[in-house]
Amino acid sequence: MTAPRRLFTAPVGWATVTRARLDKQPREIAAMFDGVAARYDLTNDVLSLGQDRRWRRAVVRAVAPAPGERVLDLAAGTGTSSSPFAAAGARVVPCDFSTGMLREGKRQWPQLPFVAGDATRLPFADASFDAVTISFGLRNVHDPDTGLHEMLRVTRPGGRLVVCEFSHPTWAPFRTVYVEYLMRALPALARRLSTSPDAYVYLAESIRAWPSQRGLSAWIAAAGWTDVRWRDLSGGIVSLHHAVRPERTRNTQRARAVNPQVRA
Ligand SMILES: C[S@@+](CC[C@H](N)C(=O)[O-])C[C@H]1O[C@@H](n2cnc3c(N)ncnc32)[C@H](O)[C@@H]1O
């Protein structure tokens, strides 16, 4: 499975930042998020019209962590997607590679054990988590395919994956209204909130470039996950993909190739 090259770095939650070149490097992506960290959560709240809070609650329900379970929240940003897991009694580890986002996260949630790490070379041992989740992050990962393999590697056999990402409204009339919002209302709002409002014009394009719900399922399955299923939120603006690591995994060799730290 080959992930298509991303067109834009949109995918913030809603707090898109700046248009990216086709070949944006991981360091540039991290720097971009460093730049928006301080206003990231406020911007998300406003531009999603408060829906982001509902989506985050749905993610926790989908992961369904038992008290004490170890949960990796990958591309955790400021930890807003991680804190509900701690509240649910899980031992959540927020991981991100933007030091700006991590610093803002530590300021907001000093009790959370933030870890600096790249999704494509995770600094964790094999099978060290009961569940891995990634919210509005997979589209930002420069190589989502390798990221999905790494998530599989660090999840214990039988453990769960939940991916929360922007997707595609399924009802055509709603899709039309939604694209109008993205293309017209969002840039207008962003002009008041963001220092890089032009980027919002491109958010719709980045969402269009992202695979459909079915397409993302295929990516996840191709990375070695089983029982892949999804649920739409807000009519498909967002989808939650759920999968399970099989008891026997065939990708350790591949994981070792991309991340030499992987145990033989
Ligand atoms: C839109 S934010 C999402 C933050 C948080 N999960 C949320 O729901 O608000 C995307 C995050 O992905 C992170 N990210 C992008 N590529 C990454 C990578 N390869 N490894 C780790 N984090 C990455 C960015 O630094 C950014 O903080």
The ligand as an SDF file (V2000), in Angstrom:
LIG
                    3D

 27 29  0  0  0  0  0  0  0  0999 V2000
   -4.0400   18.6830   14.1040 C   0  0  0  0  0  0  0  0  0  0  0  0
   -2.8960   18.2980   15.3270 S   0  0  0  0  0  0  0  0  0  0  0  0
   -3.8240   17.1750   16.2920 C   0  0  0  0  0  0  0  0  0  0  0  0
   -3.5500   17.3140   17.7470 C   0  0  0  0  0  0  0  0  0  0  0  0
   -4.4620   16.5420   18.6610 C   0  0  0  0  0  0  0  0  0  0  0  0
   -4.4150   15.1140   18.3900 N   0  0  0  0  0  0  0  0  0  0  0  0
   -5.8680   17.0360   18.5680 C   0  0  0  0  0  0  0  0  0  0  0  0
   -6.7660   16.2320   18.3170 O   0  0  0  0  0  0  0  0  0  0  0  0
   -6.0880   18.2200   18.7860 O   0  0  0  0  0  0  0  0  0  0  0  0
   -1.7960   17.2640   14.4300 C   0  0  0  0  0  0  0  0  0  0  0  0
   -0.5480   16.9410   15.1860 C   0  0  0  0  0  0  0  0  0  0  0  0
    0.1630   15.9610   14.4490 O   0  0  0  0  0  0  0  0  0  0  0  0
    1.5220   16.1240   14.7710 C   0  0  0  0  0  0  0  0  0  0  0  0
    2.3150   15.3510   13.8160 N   0  0  0  0  0  0  0  0  0  0  0  0
    2.3460   15.4610   12.4810 C   0  0  0  0  0  0  0  0  0  0  0  0
    3.2150   14.5780   11.9530 N   0  0  0  0  0  0  0  0  0  0  0  0
    3.7410   13.8890   12.9960 C   0  0  0  0  0  0  0  0  0  0  0  0
    4.6900   12.8410   13.0880 C   0  0  0  0  0  0  0  0  0  0  0  0
    5.2710   12.3150   12.0020 N   0  0  0  0  0  0  0  0  0  0  0  0
    5.0000   12.3710   14.3140 N   0  0  0  0  0  0  0  0  0  0  0  0
    4.4240   12.8850   15.4260 C   0  0  0  0  0  0  0  0  0  0  0  0
    3.5120   13.8910   15.3980 N   0  0  0  0  0  0  0  0  0  0  0  0
    3.1770   14.3850   14.1930 C   0  0  0  0  0  0  0  0  0  0  0  0
    1.7160   17.6180   14.6910 C   0  0  0  0  0  0  0  0  0  0  0  0
    2.8970   18.0430   15.3300 O   0  0  0  0  0  0  0  0  0  0  0  0
    0.4330   18.1090   15.3610 C   0  0  0  0  0  0  0  0  0  0  0  0
    0.6240   18.3810   16.7190 O   0  0  0  0  0  0  0  0  0  0  0  0
  1  2  1  0
  2  3  1  0
  2 10  1  0
  3  4  1  0
  4  5  1  0
  5  6  1  0
  5  7  1  0
  7  8  2  0
  7  9  1  0
 10 11  1  0
 11 12  1  0
 11 26  1  0
 12 13  1  0
 13 14  1  0
 13 24  1  0
 14 15  1  0
 14 23  1  0
 15 16  2  0
 16 17  1  0
 17 18  1  0
 17 23  2  0
 18 19  1  0
 18 20  2  0
 20 21  1  0
 21 22  2  0
 22 23  1  0
 24 25  1  0
 24 26  1  0
 26 27  1  0
M  CHG  2   2   1   9  -1
M  END
$$$$
